[in-house]
């Protein structure tokens, strides 16, 4: 499909265009994972586990969530 045909389909509110895309080589920018190790005092781990359990997520998820929230908050102030 040529780009102008694709654009026309989209512009005509044919929003289901996913079948027209080749997603086999699609990549999400800035989403490459890199493993890091962080040491925390026991009381921090206990607090993280308590909060993670309260909202029903894993410890890793709560750490990621809080870090991302903080970074986004900071970048919005700059």
PDB file with SEQRES, HELIX, SHEET and CRYST1 records, atoms N, CA, C and O in Angstrom:
SEQRES   1 A   78  UNK UNK UNK UNK UNK UNK UNK UNK UNK UNK UNK UNK UNK          
SEQRES   2 A   78  UNK UNK UNK UNK UNK UNK UNK UNK UNK UNK UNK UNK UNK          
SEQRES   3 A   78  UNK UNK UNK UNK UNK UNK UNK UNK UNK UNK UNK UNK UNK          
SEQRES   4 A   78  UNK UNK UNK UNK UNK UNK UNK UNK UNK UNK UNK UNK UNK          
SEQRES   5 A   78  UNK UNK UNK UNK UNK UNK UNK UNK UNK UNK UNK UNK UNK          
SEQRES   6 A   78  UNK UNK UNK UNK UNK UNK UNK UNK UNK UNK UNK UNK UNK          
HELIX    1 AA1 UNK A    3  UNK A   11  1                                   9    
HELIX    2 AA2 UNK A   18  UNK A   20  5                                   3    
HELIX    3 AA3 UNK A   23  UNK A   25  5                                   3    
HELIX    4 AA4 UNK A   42  UNK A   55  1                                  14    
HELIX    5 AA5 UNK A   59  UNK A   77  1                                  19    
CRYST1    1.000    1.000    1.000  90.00  90.00  90.00 P 1           1          
ATOM      1  N   UNK A   1       0.845  -1.175   0.000  1.00  0.00           N  
ATOM      2  CA  UNK A   1       0.000   0.000   0.000  1.00  0.00           C  
ATOM      3  C   UNK A   1       0.887   1.233   0.000  1.00  0.00           C  
ATOM      4  O   UNK A   1       1.847   1.316   0.767  1.00  0.00           O  
ATOM      5  N   UNK A   2       0.570   2.177  -0.848  1.00  0.00           N  
ATOM      6  CA  UNK A   2       1.344   3.416  -0.919  1.00  0.00           C  
ATOM      7  C   UNK A   2       0.951   4.340   0.240  1.00  0.00           C  
ATOM      8  O   UNK A   2      -0.142   4.231   0.797  1.00  0.00           O  
ATOM      9  N   UNK A   3       1.846   5.231   0.580  1.00  0.00           N  
ATOM     10  CA  UNK A   3       1.631   6.118   1.715  1.00  0.00           C  
ATOM     11  C   UNK A   3       0.369   6.952   1.555  1.00  0.00           C  
ATOM     12  O   UNK A   3      -0.374   7.140   2.518  1.00  0.00           O  
ATOM     13  N   UNK A   4       0.115   7.459   0.339  1.00  0.00           N  
ATOM     14  CA  UNK A   4      -1.074   8.300   0.174  1.00  0.00           C  
ATOM     15  C   UNK A   4      -2.361   7.487   0.330  1.00  0.00           C  
ATOM     16  O   UNK A   4      -3.365   8.020   0.802  1.00  0.00           O  
ATOM     17  N   UNK A   5      -2.351   6.204  -0.058  1.00  0.00           N  
ATOM     18  CA  UNK A   5      -3.512   5.335   0.159  1.00  0.00           C  
ATOM     19  C   UNK A   5      -3.722   5.098   1.658  1.00  0.00           C  
ATOM     20  O   UNK A   5      -4.848   5.122   2.156  1.00  0.00           O  
ATOM     21  N   UNK A   6      -2.625   4.872   2.354  1.00  0.00           N  
ATOM     22  CA  UNK A   6      -2.678   4.664   3.799  1.00  0.00           C  
ATOM     23  C   UNK A   6      -3.232   5.906   4.487  1.00  0.00           C  
ATOM     24  O   UNK A   6      -4.108   5.805   5.347  1.00  0.00           O  
ATOM     25  N   UNK A   7      -2.722   7.080   4.108  1.00  0.00           N  
ATOM     26  CA  UNK A   7      -3.193   8.342   4.675  1.00  0.00           C  
ATOM     27  C   UNK A   7      -4.680   8.550   4.411  1.00  0.00           C  
ATOM     28  O   UNK A   7      -5.423   8.970   5.299  1.00  0.00           O  
ATOM     29  N   UNK A   8      -5.104   8.258   3.201  1.00  0.00           N  
ATOM     30  CA  UNK A   8      -6.502   8.439   2.829  1.00  0.00           C  
ATOM     31  C   UNK A   8      -7.394   7.534   3.670  1.00  0.00           C  
ATOM     32  O   UNK A   8      -8.446   7.960   4.147  1.00  0.00           O  
ATOM     33  N   UNK A   9      -6.976   6.296   3.847  1.00  0.00           N  
ATOM     34  CA  UNK A   9      -7.744   5.351   4.654  1.00  0.00           C  
ATOM     35  C   UNK A   9      -7.873   5.866   6.083  1.00  0.00           C  
ATOM     36  O   UNK A   9      -8.950   5.815   6.677  1.00  0.00           O  
ATOM     37  N   UNK A  10      -6.777   6.355   6.621  1.00  0.00           N  
ATOM     38  CA  UNK A  10      -6.796   6.896   7.984  1.00  0.00           C  
ATOM     39  C   UNK A  10      -7.658   8.146   8.064  1.00  0.00           C  
ATOM     40  O   UNK A  10      -8.454   8.300   8.990  1.00  0.00           O  
ATOM     41  N   UNK A  11      -7.499   9.036   7.092  1.00  0.00           N  
ATOM     42  CA  UNK A  11      -8.257  10.292   7.083  1.00  0.00           C  
ATOM     43  C   UNK A  11      -9.754  10.065   6.924  1.00  0.00           C  
ATOM     44  O   UNK A  11     -10.556  10.896   7.351  1.00  0.00           O  
ATOM     45  N   UNK A  12     -10.137   8.947   6.313  1.00  0.00           N  
ATOM     46  CA  UNK A  12     -11.558   8.634   6.122  1.00  0.00           C  
ATOM     47  C   UNK A  12     -12.116   7.858   7.316  1.00  0.00           C  
ATOM     48  O   UNK A  12     -13.102   7.131   7.197  1.00  0.00           O  
ATOM     49  N   UNK A  13     -11.464   8.028   8.469  1.00  0.00           N  
ATOM     50  CA  UNK A  13     -11.900   7.413   9.726  1.00  0.00           C  
ATOM     51  C   UNK A  13     -11.903   5.891   9.693  1.00  0.00           C  
ATOM     52  O   UNK A  13     -12.651   5.255  10.435  1.00  0.00           O  
ATOM     53  N   UNK A  14     -11.088   5.317   8.854  1.00  0.00           N  
ATOM     54  CA  UNK A  14     -10.892   3.867   8.871  1.00  0.00           C  
ATOM     55  C   UNK A  14      -9.754   3.615   9.858  1.00  0.00           C  
ATOM     56  O   UNK A  14      -8.616   3.351   9.469  1.00  0.00           O  
ATOM     57  N   UNK A  15     -10.089   3.704  11.133  1.00  0.00           N  
ATOM     58  CA  UNK A  15      -9.061   3.675  12.166  1.00  0.00           C  
ATOM     59  C   UNK A  15      -8.466   2.289  12.395  1.00  0.00           C  
ATOM     60  O   UNK A  15      -7.443   2.161  13.067  1.00  0.00           O  
ATOM     61  N   UNK A  16      -9.091   1.256  11.848  1.00  0.00           N  
ATOM     62  CA  UNK A  16      -8.539  -0.081  11.995  1.00  0.00           C  
ATOM     63  C   UNK A  16      -7.532  -0.325  10.868  1.00  0.00           C  
ATOM     64  O   UNK A  16      -7.822  -0.999   9.880  1.00  0.00           O  
ATOM     65  N   UNK A  17      -6.345   0.245  11.051  1.00  0.00           N  
ATOM     66  CA  UNK A  17      -5.308   0.160  10.025  1.00  0.00           C  
ATOM     67  C   UNK A  17      -4.194  -0.802  10.419  1.00  0.00           C  
ATOM     68  O   UNK A  17      -3.193  -0.925   9.713  1.00  0.00           O  
ATOM     69  N   UNK A  18      -4.372  -1.480  11.544  1.00  0.00           N  
ATOM     70  CA  UNK A  18      -3.310  -2.332  12.061  1.00  0.00           C  
ATOM     71  C   UNK A  18      -2.937  -3.448  11.086  1.00  0.00           C  
ATOM     72  O   UNK A  18      -1.775  -3.843  11.000  1.00  0.00           O  
ATOM     73  N   UNK A  19      -3.934  -3.952  10.351  1.00  0.00           N  
ATOM     74  CA  UNK A  19      -3.643  -5.024   9.383  1.00  0.00           C  
ATOM     75  C   UNK A  19      -2.800  -4.524   8.218  1.00  0.00           C  
ATOM     76  O   UNK A  19      -2.202  -5.324   7.499  1.00  0.00           O  
ATOM     77  N   UNK A  20      -2.748  -3.220   8.027  1.00  0.00           N  
ATOM     78  CA  UNK A  20      -1.973  -2.644   6.934  1.00  0.00           C  
ATOM     79  C   UNK A  20      -0.526  -2.339   7.337  1.00  0.00           C  
ATOM     80  O   UNK A  20       0.262  -1.870   6.516  1.00  0.00           O  
ATOM     81  N   UNK A  21      -0.183  -2.604   8.589  1.00  0.00           N  
ATOM     82  CA  UNK A  21       1.156  -2.287   9.083  1.00  0.00           C  
ATOM     83  C   UNK A  21       1.992  -3.554   9.208  1.00  0.00           C  
ATOM     84  O   UNK A  21       1.475  -4.617   9.550  1.00  0.00           O  
ATOM     85  N   UNK A  22       3.274  -3.436   8.931  1.00  0.00           N  
ATOM     86  CA  UNK A  22       4.218  -4.522   9.155  1.00  0.00           C  
ATOM     87  C   UNK A  22       4.897  -4.264  10.490  1.00  0.00           C  
ATOM     88  O   UNK A  22       5.821  -3.456  10.577  1.00  0.00           O  
ATOM     89  N   UNK A  23       4.442  -4.947  11.521  1.00  0.00           N  
ATOM     90  CA  UNK A  23       4.956  -4.716  12.867  1.00  0.00           C  
ATOM     91  C   UNK A  23       6.137  -5.623  13.218  1.00  0.00           C  
ATOM     92  O   UNK A  23       6.643  -5.576  14.339  1.00  0.00           O  
ATOM     93  N   UNK A  24       6.571  -6.438  12.275  1.00  0.00           N  
ATOM     94  CA  UNK A  24       7.638  -7.395  12.570  1.00  0.00           C  
ATOM     95  C   UNK A  24       8.960  -6.713  12.925  1.00  0.00           C  
ATOM     96  O   UNK A  24       9.777  -7.288  13.645  1.00  0.00           O  
ATOM     97  N   UNK A  25       9.171  -5.513  12.435  1.00  0.00           N  
ATOM     98  CA  UNK A  25      10.424  -4.821  12.742  1.00  0.00           C  
ATOM     99  C   UNK A  25      10.195  -3.556  13.569  1.00  0.00           C  
ATOM    100  O   UNK A  25      11.091  -2.723  13.702  1.00  0.00           O  
ATOM    101  N   UNK A  26       8.995  -3.420  14.120  1.00  0.00           N  
ATOM    102  CA  UNK A  26       8.686  -2.229  14.921  1.00  0.00           C  
ATOM    103  C   UNK A  26       9.476  -2.249  16.221  1.00  0.00           C  
ATOM    104  O   UNK A  26       9.666  -3.304  16.827  1.00  0.00           O  
ATOM    105  N   UNK A  27       9.929  -1.086  16.640  1.00  0.00           N  
ATOM    106  CA  UNK A  27      10.675  -0.950  17.879  1.00  0.00           C  
ATOM    107  C   UNK A  27      10.140   0.239  18.645  1.00  0.00           C  
ATOM    108  O   UNK A  27       9.747   1.242  18.050  1.00  0.00           O  
ATOM    109  N   UNK A  28      10.123   0.132  19.958  1.00  0.00           N  
ATOM    110  CA  UNK A  28       9.726   1.253  20.810  1.00  0.00           C  
ATOM    111  C   UNK A  28      10.998   1.983  21.218  1.00  0.00           C  
ATOM    112  O   UNK A  28      11.887   1.395  21.834  1.00  0.00           O  
ATOM    113  N   UNK A  29      11.081   3.236  20.882  1.00  0.00           N  
ATOM    114  CA  UNK A  29      12.266   4.016  21.199  1.00  0.00           C  
ATOM    115  C   UNK A  29      12.426   4.162  22.704  1.00  0.00           C  
ATOM    116  O   UNK A  29      11.440   4.265  23.435  1.00  0.00           O  
ATOM    117  N   UNK A  30      13.648   4.171  23.155  1.00  0.00           N  
ATOM    118  CA  UNK A  30      13.996   4.333  24.566  1.00  0.00           C  
ATOM    119  C   UNK A  30      13.365   3.279  25.465  1.00  0.00           C  
ATOM    120  O   UNK A  30      13.119   3.552  26.640  1.00  0.00           O  
ATOM    121  N   UNK A  31      13.097   2.092  24.952  1.00  0.00           N  
ATOM    122  CA  UNK A  31      12.479   1.043  25.745  1.00  0.00           C  
ATOM    123  C   UNK A  31      13.390  -0.169  25.928  1.00  0.00           C  
ATOM    124  O   UNK A  31      12.943  -1.210  26.410  1.00  0.00           O  
ATOM    125  N   UNK A  32      14.647  -0.045  25.554  1.00  0.00           N  
ATOM    126  CA  UNK A  32      15.578  -1.151  25.733  1.00  0.00           C  
ATOM    127  C   UNK A  32      15.809  -1.336  27.237  1.00  0.00           C  
ATOM    128  O   UNK A  32      16.096  -0.379  27.956  1.00  0.00           O  
ATOM    129  N   UNK A  33      15.681  -2.564  27.690  1.00  0.00           N  
ATOM    130  CA  UNK A  33      15.834  -2.853  29.108  1.00  0.00           C  
ATOM    131  C   UNK A  33      17.305  -3.051  29.455  1.00  0.00           C  
ATOM    132  O   UNK A  33      18.073  -3.602  28.666  1.00  0.00           O  
ATOM    133  N   UNK A  34      17.679  -2.602  30.623  1.00  0.00           N  
ATOM    134  CA  UNK A  34      19.027  -2.820  31.131  1.00  0.00           C  
ATOM    135  C   UNK A  34      18.900  -3.162  32.611  1.00  0.00           C  
ATOM    136  O   UNK A  34      18.269  -2.435  33.378  1.00  0.00           O  
ATOM    137  N   UNK A  35      19.500  -4.261  32.992  1.00  0.00           N  
ATOM    138  CA  UNK A  35      19.404  -4.718  34.380  1.00  0.00           C  
ATOM    139  C   UNK A  35      20.371  -3.940  35.264  1.00  0.00           C  
ATOM    140  O   UNK A  35      21.527  -3.714  34.907  1.00  0.00           O  
ATOM    141  N   UNK A  36      19.863  -3.536  36.429  1.00  0.00           N  
ATOM    142  CA  UNK A  36      20.704  -2.887  37.432  1.00  0.00           C  
ATOM    143  C   UNK A  36      20.433  -3.541  38.785  1.00  0.00           C  
ATOM    144  O   UNK A  36      19.338  -4.047  39.034  1.00  0.00           O  
ATOM    145  N   UNK A  37      21.413  -3.525  39.627  1.00  0.00           N  
ATOM    146  CA  UNK A  37      21.262  -4.039  40.989  1.00  0.00           C  
ATOM    147  C   UNK A  37      21.358  -2.868  41.947  1.00  0.00           C  
ATOM    148  O   UNK A  37      22.266  -2.043  41.847  1.00  0.00           O  
ATOM    149  N   UNK A  38      20.421  -2.802  42.872  1.00  0.00           N  
ATOM    150  CA  UNK A  38      20.402  -1.726  43.860  1.00  0.00           C  
ATOM    151  C   UNK A  38      20.254  -2.358  45.232  1.00  0.00           C  
ATOM    152  O   UNK A  38      19.399  -3.219  45.444  1.00  0.00           O  
ATOM    153  N   UNK A  39      21.084  -1.929  46.150  1.00  0.00           N  
ATOM    154  CA  UNK A  39      20.989  -2.425  47.524  1.00  0.00           C  
ATOM    155  C   UNK A  39      20.204  -1.430  48.363  1.00  0.00           C  
ATOM    156  O   UNK A  39      20.478  -0.230  48.337  1.00  0.00           O  
ATOM    157  N   UNK A  40      19.219  -1.940  49.113  1.00  0.00           N  
ATOM    158  CA  UNK A  40      18.397  -1.119  49.990  1.00  0.00           C  
ATOM    159  C   UNK A  40      18.488  -1.666  51.409  1.00  0.00           C  
ATOM    160  O   UNK A  40      18.692  -2.865  51.600  1.00  0.00           O  
ATOM    161  N   UNK A  41      18.339  -0.801  52.397  1.00  0.00           N  
ATOM    162  CA  UNK A  41      18.224  -1.300  53.774  1.00  0.00           C  
ATOM    163  C   UNK A  41      16.955  -2.158  53.904  1.00  0.00           C  
ATOM    164  O   UNK A  41      16.002  -1.999  53.141  1.00  0.00           O  
ATOM    165  N   UNK A  42      16.966  -3.053  54.868  1.00  0.00           N  
ATOM    166  CA  UNK A  42      15.839  -3.963  55.068  1.00  0.00           C  
ATOM    167  C   UNK A  42      14.531  -3.216  55.270  1.00  0.00           C  
ATOM    168  O   UNK A  42      13.495  -3.635  54.753  1.00  0.00           O  
ATOM    169  N   UNK A  43      14.564  -2.106  56.021  1.00  0.00           N  
ATOM    170  CA  UNK A  43      13.312  -1.383  56.276  1.00  0.00           C  
ATOM    171  C   UNK A  43      12.712  -0.827  54.985  1.00  0.00           C  
ATOM    172  O   UNK A  43      11.492  -0.713  54.871  1.00  0.00           O  
ATOM    173  N   UNK A  44      13.570  -0.476  53.996  1.00  0.00           N  
ATOM    174  CA  UNK A  44      13.072   0.021  52.714  1.00  0.00           C  
ATOM    175  C   UNK A  44      12.396  -1.119  51.951  1.00  0.00           C  
ATOM    176  O   UNK A  44      11.318  -0.937  51.385  1.00  0.00           O  
ATOM    177  N   UNK A  45      13.023  -2.279  51.937  1.00  0.00           N  
ATOM    178  CA  UNK A  45      12.444  -3.446  51.273  1.00  0.00           C  
ATOM    179  C   UNK A  45      11.093  -3.792  51.898  1.00  0.00           C  
ATOM    180  O   UNK A  45      10.121  -4.062  51.192  1.00  0.00           O  
ATOM    181  N   UNK A  46      11.045  -3.779  53.220  1.00  0.00           N  
ATOM    182  CA  UNK A  46       9.787  -4.084  53.915  1.00  0.00           C  
ATOM    183  C   UNK A  46       8.698  -3.081  53.538  1.00  0.00           C  
ATOM    184  O   UNK A  46       7.552  -3.459  53.295  1.00  0.00           O  
ATOM    185  N   UNK A  47       9.060  -1.824  53.492  1.00  0.00           N  
ATOM    186  CA  UNK A  47       8.088  -0.786  53.120  1.00  0.00           C  
ATOM    187  C   UNK A  47       7.637  -0.920  51.668  1.00  0.00           C  
ATOM    188  O   UNK A  47       6.460  -0.747  51.355  1.00  0.00           O  
ATOM    189  N   UNK A  48       8.583  -1.231  50.790  1.00  0.00           N  
ATOM    190  CA  UNK A  48       8.243  -1.450  49.381  1.00  0.00           C  
ATOM    191  C   UNK A  48       7.290  -2.634  49.226  1.00  0.00           C  
ATOM    192  O   UNK A  48       6.303  -2.557  48.493  1.00  0.00           O  
ATOM    193  N   UNK A  49       7.597  -3.731  49.925  1.00  0.00           N  
ATOM    194  CA  UNK A  49       6.756  -4.922  49.844  1.00  0.00           C  
ATOM    195  C   UNK A  49       5.350  -4.640  50.374  1.00  0.00           C  
ATOM    196  O   UNK A  49       4.363  -5.108  49.807  1.00  0.00           O  
ATOM    197  N   UNK A  50       5.266  -3.887  51.445  1.00  0.00           N  
ATOM    198  CA  UNK A  50       3.972  -3.547  52.034  1.00  0.00           C  
ATOM    199  C   UNK A  50       3.133  -2.720  51.060  1.00  0.00           C  
ATOM    200  O   UNK A  50       1.952  -3.000  50.855  1.00  0.00           O  
ATOM    201  N   UNK A  51       3.746  -1.709  50.467  1.00  0.00           N  
ATOM    202  CA  UNK A  51       3.027  -0.849  49.521  1.00  0.00           C  
ATOM    203  C   UNK A  51       2.677  -1.611  48.245  1.00  0.00           C  
ATOM    204  O   UNK A  51       1.581  -1.450  47.707  1.00  0.00           O  
ATOM    205  N   UNK A  52       3.586  -2.427  47.767  1.00  0.00           N  
ATOM    206  CA  UNK A  52       3.325  -3.222  46.566  1.00  0.00           C  
ATOM    207  C   UNK A  52       2.160  -4.175  46.812  1.00  0.00           C  
ATOM    208  O   UNK A  52       1.290  -4.330  45.955  1.00  0.00           O  
ATOM    209  N   UNK A  53       2.142  -4.796  47.948  1.00  0.00           N  
ATOM    210  CA  UNK A  53       1.053  -5.703  48.296  1.00  0.00           C  
ATOM    211  C   UNK A  53      -0.270  -4.954  48.410  1.00  0.00           C  
ATOM    212  O   UNK A  53      -1.313  -5.450  47.984  1.00  0.00           O  
ATOM    213  N   UNK A  54      -0.219  -3.765  48.982  1.00  0.00           N  
ATOM    214  CA  UNK A  54      -1.432  -2.964  49.157  1.00  0.00           C  
ATOM    215  C   UNK A  54      -2.108  -2.649  47.835  1.00  0.00           C  
ATOM    216  O   UNK A  54      -3.334  -2.680  47.730  1.00  0.00           O  
ATOM    217  N   UNK A  55      -1.284  -2.338  46.809  1.00  0.00           N  
ATOM    218  CA  UNK A  55      -1.890  -1.989  45.520  1.00  0.00           C  
ATOM    219  C   UNK A  55      -1.887  -3.154  44.531  1.00  0.00           C  
ATOM    220  O   UNK A  55      -2.352  -3.013  43.401  1.00  0.00           O  
ATOM    221  N   UNK A  56      -1.359  -4.308  44.960  1.00  0.00           N  
ATOM    222  CA  UNK A  56      -1.446  -5.518  44.150  1.00  0.00           C  
ATOM    223  C   UNK A  56      -0.461  -5.616  43.003  1.00  0.00           C  
ATOM    224  O   UNK A  56      -0.803  -6.103  41.925  1.00  0.00           O  
ATOM    225  N   UNK A  57       0.757  -5.157  43.228  1.00  0.00           N  
ATOM    226  CA  UNK A  57       1.800  -5.265  42.207  1.00  0.00           C  
ATOM    227  C   UNK A  57       3.051  -5.860  42.851  1.00  0.00           C  
ATOM    228  O   UNK A  57       3.096  -6.064  44.064  1.00  0.00           O  
ATOM    229  N   UNK A  58       4.053  -6.131  42.040  1.00  0.00           N  
ATOM    230  CA  UNK A  58       5.310  -6.665  42.569  1.00  0.00           C  
ATOM    231  C   UNK A  58       6.189  -5.534  43.103  1.00  0.00           C  
ATOM    232  O   UNK A  58       5.966  -4.356  42.826  1.00  0.00           O  
ATOM    233  N   UNK A  59       7.182  -5.932  43.867  1.00  0.00           N  
ATOM    234  CA  UNK A  59       8.157  -4.954  44.372  1.00  0.00           C  
ATOM    235  C   UNK A  59       8.828  -4.228  43.212  1.00  0.00           C  
ATOM    236  O   UNK A  59       8.980  -3.007  43.245  1.00  0.00           O  
ATOM    237  N   UNK A  60       9.229  -4.976  42.191  1.00  0.00           N  
ATOM    238  CA  UNK A  60       9.891  -4.365  41.037  1.00  0.00           C  
ATOM    239  C   UNK A  60       8.977  -3.337  40.373  1.00  0.00           C  
ATOM    240  O   UNK A  60       9.429  -2.268  39.963  1.00  0.00           O  
ATOM    241  N   UNK A  61       7.700  -3.666  40.271  1.00  0.00           N  
ATOM    242  CA  UNK A  61       6.755  -2.750  39.637  1.00  0.00           C  
ATOM    243  C   UNK A  61       6.613  -1.450  40.412  1.00  0.00           C  
ATOM    244  O   UNK A  61       6.572  -0.376  39.813  1.00  0.00           O  
ATOM    245  N   UNK A  62       6.538  -1.532  41.729  1.00  0.00           N  
ATOM    246  CA  UNK A  62       6.376  -0.311  42.531  1.00  0.00           C  
ATOM    247  C   UNK A  62       7.632   0.549  42.435  1.00  0.00           C  
ATOM    248  O   UNK A  62       7.542   1.775  42.386  1.00  0.00           O  
ATOM    249  N   UNK A  63       8.794  -0.085  42.409  1.00  0.00           N  
ATOM    250  CA  UNK A  63      10.040   0.679  42.264  1.00  0.00           C  
ATOM    251  C   UNK A  63      10.055   1.393  40.913  1.00  0.00           C  
ATOM    252  O   UNK A  63      10.357   2.584  40.842  1.00  0.00           O  
ATOM    253  N   UNK A  64       9.731   0.666  39.845  1.00  0.00           N  
ATOM    254  CA  UNK A  64       9.709   1.280  38.512  1.00  0.00           C  
ATOM    255  C   UNK A  64       8.700   2.416  38.448  1.00  0.00           C  
ATOM    256  O   UNK A  64       8.993   3.496  37.934  1.00  0.00           O  
ATOM    257  N   UNK A  65       7.506   2.159  38.978  1.00  0.00           N  
ATOM    258  CA  UNK A  65       6.445   3.165  38.944  1.00  0.00           C  
ATOM    259  C   UNK A  65       6.880   4.439  39.648  1.00  0.00           C  
ATOM    260  O   UNK A  65       6.742   5.534  39.101  1.00  0.00           O  
ATOM    261  N   UNK A  66       7.402   4.301  40.855  1.00  0.00           N  
ATOM    262  CA  UNK A  66       7.804   5.478  41.614  1.00  0.00           C  
ATOM    263  C   UNK A  66       8.964   6.216  40.960  1.00  0.00           C  
ATOM    264  O   UNK A  66       8.985   7.447  40.945  1.00  0.00           O  
ATOM    265  N   UNK A  67       9.918   5.484  40.426  1.00  0.00           N  
ATOM    266  CA  UNK A  67      11.038   6.145  39.759  1.00  0.00           C  
ATOM    267  C   UNK A  67      10.574   6.908  38.520  1.00  0.00           C  
ATOM    268  O   UNK A  67      10.985   8.047  38.297  1.00  0.00           O  
ATOM    269  N   UNK A  68       9.731   6.286  37.727  1.00  0.00           N  
ATOM    270  CA  UNK A  68       9.227   6.950  36.520  1.00  0.00           C  
ATOM    271  C   UNK A  68       8.405   8.179  36.889  1.00  0.00           C  
ATOM    272  O   UNK A  68       8.551   9.232  36.268  1.00  0.00           O  
ATOM    273  N   UNK A  69       7.534   8.051  37.903  1.00  0.00           N  
ATOM    274  CA  UNK A  69       6.740   9.204  38.342  1.00  0.00           C  
ATOM    275  C   UNK A  69       7.648  10.357  38.761  1.00  0.00           C  
ATOM    276  O   UNK A  69       7.409  11.509  38.398  1.00  0.00           O  
ATOM    277  N   UNK A  70       8.674  10.043  39.512  1.00  0.00           N  
ATOM    278  CA  UNK A  70       9.592  11.082  39.997  1.00  0.00           C  
ATOM    279  C   UNK A  70      10.340  11.741  38.844  1.00  0.00           C  
ATOM    280  O   UNK A  70      10.477  12.963  38.806  1.00  0.00           O  
ATOM    281  N   UNK A  71      10.823  10.931  37.905  1.00  0.00           N  
ATOM    282  CA  UNK A  71      11.556  11.480  36.760  1.00  0.00           C  
ATOM    283  C   UNK A  71      10.654  12.339  35.886  1.00  0.00           C  
ATOM    284  O   UNK A  71      11.072  13.394  35.410  1.00  0.00           O  
ATOM    285  N   UNK A  72       9.413  11.891  35.672  1.00  0.00           N  
ATOM    286  CA  UNK A  72       8.479  12.683  34.879  1.00  0.00           C  
ATOM    287  C   UNK A  72       8.129  13.982  35.579  1.00  0.00           C  
ATOM    288  O   UNK A  72       8.014  15.028  34.940  1.00  0.00           O  
ATOM    289  N   UNK A  73       7.960  13.918  36.883  1.00  0.00           N  
ATOM    290  CA  UNK A  73       7.672  15.116  37.675  1.00  0.00           C  
ATOM    291  C   UNK A  73       8.807  16.129  37.551  1.00  0.00           C  
ATOM    292  O   UNK A  73       8.578  17.323  37.356  1.00  0.00           O  
ATOM    293  N   UNK A  74      10.017  15.634  37.666  1.00  0.00           N  
ATOM    294  CA  UNK A  74      11.193  16.509  37.557  1.00  0.00           C  
ATOM    295  C   UNK A  74      11.327  17.108  36.175  1.00  0.00           C  
ATOM    296  O   UNK A  74      11.616  18.296  36.035  1.00  0.00           O  
ATOM    297  N   UNK A  75      11.121  16.297  35.155  1.00  0.00           N  
ATOM    298  CA  UNK A  75      11.289  16.804  33.788  1.00  0.00           C  
ATOM    299  C   UNK A  75      10.203  17.801  33.420  1.00  0.00           C  
ATOM    300  O   UNK A  75      10.421  18.667  32.573  1.00  0.00           O  
ATOM    301  N   UNK A  76       9.035  17.690  34.043  1.00  0.00           N  
ATOM    302  CA  UNK A  76       7.965  18.651  33.745  1.00  0.00           C  
ATOM    303  C   UNK A  76       8.225  20.012  34.396  1.00  0.00           C  
ATOM    304  O   UNK A  76       7.665  21.022  33.971  1.00  0.00           O  
ATOM    305  N   UNK A  77       9.075  20.037  35.427  1.00  0.00           N  
ATOM    306  CA  UNK A  77       9.406  21.306  36.102  1.00  0.00           C  
ATOM    307  C   UNK A  77      10.563  22.033  35.449  1.00  0.00           C  
ATOM    308  O   UNK A  77      10.763  23.225  35.684  1.00  0.00           O  
ATOM    309  N   UNK A  78      11.319  21.330  34.638  1.00  0.00           N  
ATOM    310  CA  UNK A  78      12.521  21.937  34.031  1.00  0.00           C  
ATOM    311  C   UNK A  78      12.171  22.730  32.804  1.00  0.00           C  
ATOM    312  O   UNK A  78      13.055  23.306  32.169  1.00  0.00           O  
TER     313      UNK A  78                                                      
END                                                                             
